[in-house]
């Protein structure tokens, strides 16, 4: 029989790429999404779709009775700005929603492996020079990062105390086709749309702040690797089963803008605006642990990934792909 996976948030930007990967590998895929930010157009036709919120009793019942081999948990409130404006809402979705699903796995008695989508840059902050290793100090600046870190602590607890099979993937700034402008790497989608509109690219501050941009297809591959490996470390403390998923390369916003202008062939000017308070100065992730233990490494270069992403938005603008 084919293995089964539940992808929460599978109608979203990253989740749909994860679902696509499992479908391509021959798995039976179920997607749980409330479509608050995801799109039905992102759903792979071969997957079963269940519309619902991760905080609901119905979602818990789906997980408890589904006896899935793997749950890739990507459903979340993803807007850092909204987490600052309404931290209670962020915590309800990102912490209590996850606990709802984890309790369902615990009470089911089925050995479902949970692969949780966490965050890299928002977790480590600006306290140590990049690239950040999994063991670096963690002190998030926004409720979004605080919630992700809280969930990781809960996952470690469920592993140690209840013997559940959990993995946390700490993403860099994920970009790619289907991206919306609200996630940590939303600047790529924003820049693509501005170039297509013939509008200037707005860069905050001096543009020398750096991020680790990782392509969505590589993130999907990391989820599949974490779901299928037999070589996970023993259950233990917070960082035992956490893996950075990025490139290890710092890319400045200025470089990102120039590369996208080169890819698009557009001559849109770059305009500078005042720096935003609380923004990280530098961010990149050390991925040696994922390369060693998950046998994963990024395969798509920044230029290639940006070209694929820009062509997606260009094609969607022309009406050739669903919007």
C-alpha positions as CSV (number, residue, x, y, z in Angstrom):
1,X,0.0,0.0,0.0
2,X,1.1,3.6,-0.7
3,X,2.2,5.6,2.3
4,X,0.0,8.3,3.5
5,X,0.7,11.9,4.4
6,X,-1.4,14.8,5.7
7,X,-0.2,18.2,4.6
8,X,-1.7,21.0,6.7
9,X,-1.7,24.3,4.8
10,X,-1.3,22.3,1.6
11,X,-3.2,25.0,-0.4
12,X,-0.6,27.6,0.5
13,X,2.6,28.7,-1.1
14,X,5.1,26.3,0.5
15,X,2.5,23.6,1.4
16,X,1.4,23.1,-2.1
17,X,5.0,22.5,-3.2
18,X,5.3,19.9,-0.4
19,X,2.1,18.2,-1.5
20,X,3.3,18.1,-5.1
21,X,6.5,16.4,-4.0
22,X,4.6,13.7,-2.1
23,X,2.2,13.1,-5.0
24,X,5.2,12.8,-7.4
25,X,6.7,10.2,-5.1
26,X,3.5,8.1,-5.2
27,X,2.2,8.8,-1.7
28,X,-1.5,9.1,-0.9
29,X,-1.9,12.8,0.0
30,X,-4.6,14.5,2.1
31,X,-4.6,18.3,2.4
32,X,-6.1,20.2,5.3
33,X,-6.5,23.9,4.7
34,X,-9.1,26.6,5.7
35,X,-8.2,28.7,2.6
36,X,-7.7,31.8,4.7
37,X,-4.5,32.4,2.8
38,X,-4.2,29.3,0.5
39,X,-5.8,28.9,-2.9
40,X,-7.7,26.1,-4.3
41,X,-5.8,26.6,-7.6
42,X,-2.7,25.5,-5.7
43,X,-4.1,22.0,-4.8
44,X,-2.7,19.1,-6.8
45,X,-5.5,17.2,-8.5
46,X,-4.3,13.9,-7.2
47,X,-4.7,14.9,-3.5
48,X,-7.8,14.7,-1.3
49,X,-8.8,18.1,0.0
50,X,-10.4,18.7,3.4
51,X,-11.4,22.2,4.2
52,X,-11.0,23.1,7.9
53,X,-9.1,25.0,10.5
54,X,-6.3,23.3,12.6
55,X,-7.9,24.6,15.8
56,X,-11.2,22.7,15.2
57,X,-12.4,19.4,16.6
58,X,-12.9,18.2,13.1
59,X,-9.2,18.7,12.3
60,X,-8.3,16.7,15.4
61,X,-10.6,13.9,14.4
62,X,-9.1,13.8,10.9
63,X,-5.6,13.4,12.4
64,X,-6.7,11.0,15.1
65,X,-8.7,8.7,12.8
66,X,-6.6,9.1,9.7
67,X,-3.6,7.1,10.9
68,X,-1.3,8.9,8.6
69,X,2.3,7.8,8.2
70,X,3.4,11.4,8.2
71,X,2.0,14.8,9.0
72,X,3.8,17.8,7.3
73,X,2.5,20.7,9.4
74,X,2.6,23.9,7.4
75,X,-0.7,25.5,8.3
76,X,0.0,28.7,10.2
77,X,-0.6,32.4,10.6
78,X,2.4,33.6,8.5
79,X,2.3,37.4,8.7
80,X,4.9,38.7,11.1
81,X,3.2,42.1,11.1
82,X,-0.1,40.6,12.0
83,X,1.5,38.7,14.8
84,X,2.8,42.0,16.3
85,X,-0.7,43.6,15.9
86,X,-2.6,40.6,17.3
87,X,-0.3,38.2,19.2
88,X,-3.3,36.4,20.7
89,X,-4.6,35.5,17.3
90,X,-1.1,34.4,16.2
91,X,-0.7,32.2,19.3
92,X,-4.2,30.7,18.8
93,X,-3.4,29.6,15.3
94,X,0.3,28.7,15.6
95,X,0.5,27.3,19.1
96,X,-3.0,26.1,20.1
97,X,-3.7,24.8,16.6
98,X,-0.6,22.7,16.6
99,X,-1.3,21.4,20.1
100,X,-4.8,20.4,18.8
101,X,-3.1,18.2,16.2
102,X,-0.4,16.8,18.4
103,X,-2.9,15.7,21.0
104,X,-4.8,14.0,18.3
105,X,-1.7,12.1,17.3
106,X,-0.9,11.3,20.9
107,X,-4.3,9.9,21.7
108,X,-4.5,8.0,18.4
109,X,-1.7,5.7,19.4
110,X,-0.5,5.6,15.7
111,X,3.2,6.4,15.0
112,X,2.6,9.4,12.8
113,X,5.8,11.3,12.1
114,X,5.3,15.1,12.4
115,X,7.5,17.4,10.2
116,X,7.0,20.9,11.5
117,X,7.7,24.0,9.4
118,X,9.5,26.4,11.7
119,X,11.6,29.5,10.9
120,X,15.3,30.2,10.8
121,X,16.1,33.9,10.6
122,X,13.2,34.9,12.9
123,X,14.3,32.3,15.5
124,X,18.0,33.2,15.9
125,X,17.9,37.0,15.6
126,X,21.0,39.2,15.3
127,X,22.9,37.9,18.3
128,X,25.6,35.8,16.6
129,X,27.2,36.4,13.2
130,X,25.7,34.1,10.4
131,X,25.6,31.5,9.3
132,X,23.5,30.4,12.2
133,X,23.8,26.8,13.4
134,X,20.9,25.0,15.1
135,X,22.5,25.4,18.5
136,X,22.8,29.2,18.3
137,X,20.9,31.4,20.9
138,X,17.3,31.9,20.2
139,X,15.4,35.1,21.1
140,X,12.8,36.0,18.5
141,X,11.8,39.7,18.1
142,X,8.2,39.1,17.0
143,X,5.3,36.9,18.3
144,X,5.5,34.9,15.1
145,X,9.0,33.7,15.9
146,X,8.0,33.2,19.6
147,X,5.2,31.0,18.6
148,X,7.4,28.9,16.3
149,X,9.9,28.5,19.0
150,X,7.2,27.5,21.5
151,X,5.9,24.8,19.2
152,X,9.4,23.4,18.9
153,X,9.6,23.2,22.7
154,X,6.3,21.3,22.6
155,X,7.5,18.9,19.9
156,X,10.6,18.1,22.0
157,X,8.3,17.5,25.0
158,X,6.1,15.2,23.0
159,X,9.2,13.3,21.8
160,X,10.8,12.9,25.2
161,X,7.7,12.3,27.3
162,X,5.3,10.6,24.9
163,X,7.7,9.0,22.4
164,X,6.2,10.8,19.4
165,X,8.2,11.1,16.2
166,X,8.8,14.8,15.5
167,X,11.1,16.9,13.3
168,X,11.4,20.6,13.0
169,X,12.6,22.3,9.8
170,X,13.9,25.8,10.3
171,X,13.5,27.5,6.9
172,X,15.4,30.4,5.5
173,X,13.5,32.9,3.4
174,X,11.5,30.7,1.1
175,X,10.6,32.0,-2.4
176,X,9.3,30.5,-5.6
177,X,6.2,30.1,-7.8
178,X,2.8,30.7,-6.1
179,X,4.4,32.9,-3.5
180,X,2.4,35.6,-1.9
181,X,3.8,38.8,-0.5
182,X,3.1,38.1,3.2
183,X,5.7,35.6,4.3
184,X,9.3,36.4,5.3
185,X,10.5,36.3,1.7
186,X,7.5,38.2,0.4
187,X,9.9,40.7,-1.1
188,X,10.5,38.4,-4.1
189,X,6.8,38.3,-5.0
190,X,6.6,42.0,-4.4
191,X,9.5,42.8,-6.6
192,X,8.3,40.4,-9.4
193,X,4.9,42.1,-9.5
194,X,6.4,45.6,-9.4
195,X,8.7,44.7,-12.4
196,X,5.7,43.4,-14.3
197,X,3.9,46.7,-13.5
198,X,6.8,48.8,-14.6
199,X,7.0,50.3,-11.1
200,X,10.1,51.1,-9.1
201,X,11.5,48.6,-6.6
202,X,11.3,50.0,-3.0
203,X,14.3,49.0,-0.8
204,X,14.1,49.8,2.9
205,X,17.3,51.2,4.6
206,X,20.5,50.9,2.6
207,X,19.7,47.5,1.1
208,X,22.7,45.8,2.5
209,X,20.7,43.8,5.0
210,X,21.0,40.1,4.1
211,X,18.8,37.0,4.0
212,X,19.2,33.3,3.1
213,X,16.8,32.8,0.1
214,X,15.9,29.1,-0.5
215,X,13.8,27.9,-3.3
216,X,10.4,26.3,-2.6
217,X,11.2,23.1,-4.5
218,X,14.3,22.6,-2.3
219,X,12.1,23.1,0.8
220,X,9.7,20.5,-0.5
221,X,12.6,18.1,-1.0
222,X,13.7,18.7,2.6
223,X,10.2,17.9,3.9
224,X,10.3,14.6,1.9
225,X,13.7,13.8,3.2
226,X,12.7,14.5,6.8
227,X,9.6,12.4,6.4
228,X,11.3,9.3,5.0
229,X,14.8,9.1,6.6
230,X,15.6,6.3,9.0
231,X,18.5,8.2,10.4
232,X,17.0,10.8,12.6
233,X,18.9,11.6,15.8
234,X,17.6,10.3,19.1
235,X,14.8,12.3,20.8
236,X,16.2,14.8,23.1
237,X,16.3,18.5,23.9
238,X,15.1,21.4,21.7
239,X,17.7,21.2,18.9
240,X,18.1,17.5,18.7
241,X,15.7,17.0,15.8
242,X,15.8,20.5,14.4
243,X,17.4,21.2,11.0
244,X,18.2,24.4,9.2
245,X,16.9,24.5,5.6
246,X,18.6,27.2,3.6
247,X,21.6,27.8,1.4
248,X,24.1,29.2,3.9
249,X,24.5,32.2,1.5
250,X,23.9,35.8,2.6
251,X,22.2,37.8,-0.2
252,X,21.6,41.5,0.2
253,X,18.3,43.1,-0.8
254,X,20.3,45.2,-3.3
255,X,21.7,42.1,-4.9
256,X,18.2,40.5,-5.0
257,X,16.8,43.6,-6.7
258,X,19.6,43.7,-9.2
259,X,19.4,40.0,-10.0
260,X,15.6,40.2,-10.6
261,X,16.1,43.2,-12.8
262,X,18.6,41.2,-14.8
263,X,16.3,38.2,-15.0
264,X,13.3,40.3,-16.1
265,X,15.2,42.5,-18.5
266,X,13.3,45.4,-16.9
267,X,14.9,48.8,-16.2
268,X,12.7,49.8,-13.2
269,X,14.6,52.1,-10.9
270,X,15.4,51.2,-7.3
271,X,14.0,53.7,-4.7
272,X,15.2,53.8,-1.1
273,X,12.9,54.3,1.9
274,X,13.6,54.7,5.6
275,X,14.8,51.5,7.4
276,X,12.1,49.5,9.2
277,X,12.5,49.3,13.0
278,X,13.5,45.9,14.3
279,X,14.6,44.4,11.0
280,X,17.4,41.9,11.1
281,X,20.7,43.1,9.7
282,X,22.1,39.8,8.6
283,X,20.7,36.3,8.3
284,X,21.9,33.0,6.8
285,X,21.7,29.4,8.0
286,X,24.3,26.7,8.4
287,X,22.8,23.6,6.8
288,X,25.6,21.1,7.6
289,X,23.4,19.1,9.9
290,X,20.7,18.7,7.2
291,X,23.2,17.7,4.6
292,X,24.8,15.1,6.9
293,X,21.7,13.6,8.6
294,X,18.9,14.1,6.0
295,X,21.1,13.8,3.0
296,X,19.6,17.0,1.7
297,X,21.2,20.1,0.2
298,X,19.7,22.9,-2.0
299,X,19.8,22.2,-5.7
300,X,18.5,25.5,-7.2
301,X,20.8,28.5,-7.4
302,X,19.4,31.9,-6.6
303,X,19.5,33.2,-10.2
304,X,17.8,30.0,-11.5
305,X,15.1,30.2,-8.8
306,X,14.4,33.8,-9.3
307,X,14.1,33.2,-13.1
308,X,11.6,30.4,-12.5
309,X,9.7,32.6,-10.0
310,X,9.6,35.7,-12.3
311,X,8.4,33.5,-15.3
312,X,5.6,32.1,-13.1
313,X,4.3,35.6,-12.3
314,X,4.8,36.7,-15.9
315,X,2.8,33.7,-17.1
316,X,0.1,34.1,-14.5
317,X,-0.2,37.8,-15.5
318,X,-0.8,36.6,-19.1
319,X,-3.6,34.4,-17.9
320,X,-1.9,31.1,-18.7
321,X,-1.9,29.8,-15.1
322,X,-4.6,30.2,-12.4
323,X,-4.3,33.3,-10.3
